[in-house]
Amino acid sequence: MSSPIENVKSHFASLDIRKLEVEEWGSDGEPLVIYAKPLTLDISNRLQKLARNSDMEMMALAIIHCCMDIDGNRLFELSDKPALMKKADVDVVNRVATWIFQSDETVEKTEKK
């Protein structure tokens, strides 16, 4: 019989990388396709510290640190933070950041409502 912590680690290892298409950020008629690994408490904690208690900054930092292309390369750099904070549609930023912080299970429950 495996221990509870082994079950926790096994469950996390089984989670898939998620994919989101963002029409507004695409080009040539194609959406920007964003991939993200499931969040851990460690990553969430680091983002929270970097955000200095600002929910808006937290959204920008989550996008910078978590959004990847299909090859696992970051789509955004820390130097993109001012543009995300001052020159991006808040609704799109909010949608992408919320997607990063939600689990697939949460997304499915939200979509069913």
N, C-alpha and C positions, 0 to 999 in steps of 0.2 A: 504494500500500500504506500503510495507516495504522500509526502508531507504537504500540508496546505501551501507552503511557500513554493514548493516545486510546481504545484498546480497553478499558482499565480504566474510564475515565470513561463510555464508552458502555454498558458492562455495568451500572454502577451506576445510570445514568439509566433503564435498562430495568426495574429492579426495581420491583415493585408494592408499594403500601402493604398491609400485612397486617392481618388481622382476627381477633379472638379473642372468643369469647363466654364470659363468666364468670357462671355460674348463681348462685353464692353472693353476688355483689355486685349482683344485679339487683333489680328491684322490680316489683310487680304481676304476678308470674308470668313476667316476661320477664328474660332475662339482661342484664347490662351488656355492651354491645358496645364493645370497645376496638379502636382502630386504631393502628398504629405504622408509621413509616417505617423502612426499613433503617438500621441503625446505621453510623456511620462511626468511624474511629479517633479523630477529633477529639472526637466526642461521648463515646465510651468513655473517653477520656483525661480529659475534664472531669468525668465522673461519678466516676472513680477518685479524682481530686484532692479533690472535694467529700466523698467517703465516708471520707477519712482512714484508709485501709487497713482498713475494716470491711466485710466482705462483706454483712452484714445491712443496714447503712446504704446500701450500693451498690444493693441490691434496692429499697429504698424510694425512693431517688433516681431510679432508672431508671423506676419506675412514675410518679413525679411528672413527670419531664421528657419522657417518651416516649409516654405514653398520651394518645390524642386521641379526640375524637368524630368523627362522619362529616364534619363541616365543618372539621376540622383544629384545633379548639380543645382546649386542655389539659383533661383531666378532673380533674386534681388540682393543688393549689397547694403551695408549699413549706410553708405552714402546716399541711398535712395530714400532714407527716412524723411528728410525735409519735404520731398515731393509727395510722399504718401501722406504726410501730415498736412500739407498746405495746398496741394494741387491735384488731389484725387477725390473722386466722388465718394462721400462718406457712406452712402448706401452700399456701394460695391465693396469698399474696404470692410464695412461691417459684415456683409454677407460672407466674404472670404475668411475673415478672422473668426467669425462664428463657426463656420464649417471646420476650421482648424481645431477649435476647442471642443467640438462635439464629437462624440463617438458615433459609429455607424448605427448603433442601436438607438441613440437619441435622435439621429437624423430620420430614421425610419419611423419612429413614433411621431415626430413633428410632421412628416409628410402625410401621415394617415389622418391627421386632424382636419 
